[in-house]
Amino acid sequence: MSVAFLIVSILLAPGALRAQQSSAGQSVAALLKASKWQKRVLLLCAPSPNDADLRRQQQLLGPVRAGLDSRDLVVREVIFSQLSTPDQQVLARQLGVAGSGFTVVLVGKDGGVKRRETRPVPPATLFSTIDTMPMRRQEMQERP
């Protein structure tokens, strides 16, 4: 199953987390480059699309779409078995993702890793991490 098919499946699934279409089919490296200074990126990395922790993370994020959007957050599933060699290297070298188990990686607008977890992250915890970032604090002051 391709990443694009997986993302389309999520987009069509009622109540499921909706990955942003702009990242569909895009390499991890290209997504990170395009997002720098524009968007925060939340990578949901898993060995398979049926990973229990991946599904749990999707369930946690599904009801808080407005919160994700207001924080300029792009959510992308990353299935290890479907990655190109360059994307595997980006995950390992740049993001510190081993490629063997579930990992959530939050990348800030500056391109730096802000949070890395091997268990699903509750939205409140994720939002708290983002809301303490200097850029986010500035955004909250500027936006009504």
Order of alpha helices (4+ residues) and beta strands (2+ residues): alpha-alpha-beta-alpha-alpha-beta-alpha-beta-beta-alpha-alpha
